[in-house]
Amino acid sequence: MLYVGNVIINRAVADCLDFNDVRTIEDVIFQKQGGNYSFEAVQKGNLFYQRARSSEKN
C-alpha cells in the first residue's frame, strides 16, 4: 500500500512529459496511457467496491 501511494504522489508532483497533465490524486488514478488506465483496479472496475480496512486508513 505504501509503495502504491508513493507512486501516486510522485506522479502528481513529477514535472516530466509522461505526467505533465496530472496534478491531483484523482488525475493520477484515472490517467490513461496508451489507451489503458495506469492502474489495474481502475481497468477492472473494482476500485471502490470494498470499504477501507482500519490498517489502510492508518
MDAnalysis code that builds the backbone (N, CA, C; Angstrom):
import MDAnalysis as mda
import numpy as np

u = mda.Universe.empty(174, n_residues=58, atom_resindex=np.repeat(np.arange(58), 3), trajectory=True)
u.add_TopologyAttr("name", ["N", "CA", "C"] * 58)
u.add_TopologyAttr("resid", np.arange(1, 59))
u.add_TopologyAttr("resname", ["MET", "LEU", "TYR", "VAL", "GLY", "ASN", "VAL", "ILE", "ILE", "ASN", "ARG", "ALA", "VAL", "ALA", "ASP", "CYS", "LEU", "ASP", "PHE", "ASN", "ASP", "VAL", "ARG", "THR", "ILE", "GLU", "ASP", "VAL", "ILE", "PHE", "GLN", "LYS", "GLN", "GLY", "GLY", "ASN", "TYR", "SER", "PHE", "GLU", "ALA", "VAL", "GLN", "LYS", "GLY", "ASN", "LEU", "PHE", "TYR", "GLN", "ARG", "ALA", "ARG", "SER", "SER", "GLU", "LYS", "ASN"])
u.atoms.positions = np.array([
    [0.822, -1.189, 0.000],
    [0.000, 0.000, 0.000],
    [0.867, 1.255, 0.000],
    [1.933, 1.208, 0.780],
    [2.816, 2.363, 0.867],
    [3.454, 2.672, -0.483],
    [3.885, 1.627, -1.182],
    [4.544, 1.835, -2.476],
    [3.577, 2.390, -3.516],
    [2.346, 1.909, -3.522],
    [1.348, 2.432, -4.467],
    [1.082, 3.900, -4.166],
    [0.959, 4.230, -2.896],
    [0.770, 5.629, -2.504],
    [1.931, 6.498, -2.945],
    [3.148, 5.978, -2.795],
    [4.331, 6.729, -3.233],
    [4.315, 6.966, -4.739],
    [3.924, 5.961, -5.502],
    [3.849, 6.108, -6.961],
    [2.844, 7.198, -7.323],
    [1.698, 7.184, -6.686],
    [0.650, 8.170, -6.983],
    [1.132, 9.573, -6.672],
    [1.724, 9.774, -5.510],
    [2.218, 11.101, -5.136],
    [3.337, 11.548, -6.066],
    [4.265, 10.643, -6.382],
    [5.366, 11.001, -7.283],
    [4.859, 11.426, -8.650],
    [3.856, 10.737, -9.163],
    [3.308, 11.105, -10.466],
    [2.596, 12.450, -10.413],
    [1.943, 12.739, -9.307],
    [1.223, 14.008, -9.187],
    [2.169, 15.203, -9.126],
    [3.348, 15.020, -8.563],
    [4.283, 16.148, -8.422],
    [5.382, 16.149, -9.481],
    [5.455, 15.098, -10.300],
    [6.503, 15.000, -11.317],
    [6.325, 16.079, -12.379],
    [7.432, 16.559, -12.872],
    [7.410, 17.552, -13.936],
    [8.126, 16.961, -15.151],
    [7.465, 15.999, -15.793],
    [8.051, 15.353, -16.961],
    [6.954, 15.104, -17.996],
    [7.325, 14.709, -19.179],
    [6.369, 14.533, -20.271],
    [5.251, 13.549, -19.962],
    [5.577, 12.422, -19.356],
    [4.571, 11.391, -19.107],
    [3.495, 11.813, -18.124],
    [3.831, 12.706, -17.203],
    [2.884, 13.056, -16.144],
    [2.629, 14.553, -16.047],
    [2.795, 15.287, -17.134],
    [2.640, 16.741, -17.051],
    [1.185, 17.186, -16.991],
    [0.235, 16.315, -17.325],
    [-1.180, 16.687, -17.271],
    [-1.885, 16.182, -16.023],
    [-1.161, 15.599, -15.097],
    [-1.781, 15.098, -13.870],
    [-1.227, 15.884, -12.681],
    [-2.106, 16.475, -11.919],
    [-1.694, 17.273, -10.759],
    [-2.429, 16.897, -9.481],
    [-3.473, 16.094, -9.583],
    [-4.209, 15.680, -8.387],
    [-4.161, 14.156, -8.281],
    [-4.503, 13.639, -7.122],
    [-4.534, 12.197, -6.920],
    [-5.561, 11.560, -7.852],
    [-6.699, 12.195, -8.010],
    [-7.730, 11.670, -8.918],
    [-7.220, 11.634, -10.356],
    [-6.518, 12.672, -10.783],
    [-5.929, 12.680, -12.136],
    [-5.007, 11.491, -12.341],
    [-4.193, 11.203, -11.344],
    [-3.234, 10.098, -11.455],
    [-3.969, 8.760, -11.528],
    [-4.948, 8.557, -10.662],
    [-5.648, 7.276, -10.602],
    [-6.370, 6.974, -11.905],
    [-6.965, 7.988, -12.517],
    [-7.752, 7.770, -13.725],
    [-7.005, 8.137, -15.007],
    [-5.693, 8.315, -14.941],
    [-4.898, 8.643, -16.115],
    [-4.849, 7.452, -17.075],
    [-4.980, 7.769, -18.357],
    [-4.846, 6.742, -19.385],
    [-3.521, 6.931, -20.096],
    [-2.843, 5.829, -20.326],
    [-1.599, 5.833, -21.091],
    [-1.707, 4.752, -22.150],
    [-1.560, 5.135, -23.389],
    [-1.677, 4.160, -24.471],
    [-3.058, 3.549, -24.583],
    [-4.092, 4.290, -24.196],
    [-5.464, 3.791, -24.285],
    [-5.923, 2.960, -23.101],
    [-5.055, 2.719, -22.138],
    [-5.401, 1.936, -20.951],
    [-5.187, 2.769, -19.696],
    [-5.983, 2.465, -18.676],
    [-5.769, 3.107, -17.390],
    [-4.449, 2.635, -16.795],
    [-3.803, 3.493, -16.046],
    [-2.494, 3.176, -15.479],
    [-2.560, 2.135, -14.365],
    [-3.693, 2.059, -13.669],
    [-3.809, 1.152, -12.530],
    [-4.821, 0.047, -12.819],
    [-4.440, -1.176, -12.496],
    [-5.238, -2.354, -12.793],
    [-6.627, -2.301, -12.156],
    [-6.725, -1.789, -10.949],
    [-8.026, -1.733, -10.270],
    [-9.018, -0.861, -11.036],
    [-8.551, 0.165, -11.689],
    [-9.431, 1.025, -12.488],
    [-9.825, 0.288, -13.771],
    [-8.882, -0.414, -14.387],
    [-9.169, -1.158, -15.610],
    [-10.225, -2.220, -15.377],
    [-10.139, -2.903, -14.244],
    [-11.072, -3.992, -13.947],
    [-12.371, -3.493, -13.322],
    [-12.424, -2.224, -12.962],
    [-13.654, -1.665, -12.417],
    [-13.911, -1.997, -10.968],
    [-12.906, -2.444, -10.224],
    [-13.138, -2.806, -8.820],
    [-12.408, -1.869, -7.860],
    [-12.309, -0.616, -8.247],
    [-11.544, 0.340, -7.460],
    [-12.158, 0.615, -6.091],
    [-13.456, 0.779, -6.032],
    [-14.086, 1.206, -4.776],
    [-15.175, 0.249, -4.318],
    [-15.048, -1.039, -4.624],
    [-16.079, -1.991, -4.230],
    [-16.007, -2.395, -2.765],
    [-14.849, -2.285, -2.163],
    [-14.704, -2.688, -0.772],
    [-14.359, -1.482, 0.089],
    [-14.892, -1.491, 1.298],
    [-14.568, -0.416, 2.239],
    [-13.116, -0.537, 2.685],
    [-12.516, 0.579, 3.021],
    [-11.136, 0.582, 3.508],
    [-11.073, -0.086, 4.885],
    [-10.074, -0.927, 5.075],
    [-9.854, -1.556, 6.381],
    [-9.146, -0.564, 7.289],
    [-9.162, -0.827, 8.584],
    [-8.535, 0.101, 9.533],
    [-7.035, 0.249, 9.263],
    [-6.389, -0.849, 8.839],
    [-4.956, -0.759, 8.540],
    [-4.716, 0.171, 7.343],
    [-5.622, 0.187, 6.384],
    [-5.485, 1.062, 5.234],
    [-5.737, 2.526, 5.602],
    [-6.670, 2.739, 6.512],
    [-6.960, 4.109, 6.951],
    [-5.803, 4.706, 7.714],
    [-5.108, 3.852, 8.470],
    [-3.962, 4.347, 9.238],
    [-2.848, 4.742, 8.309],
])
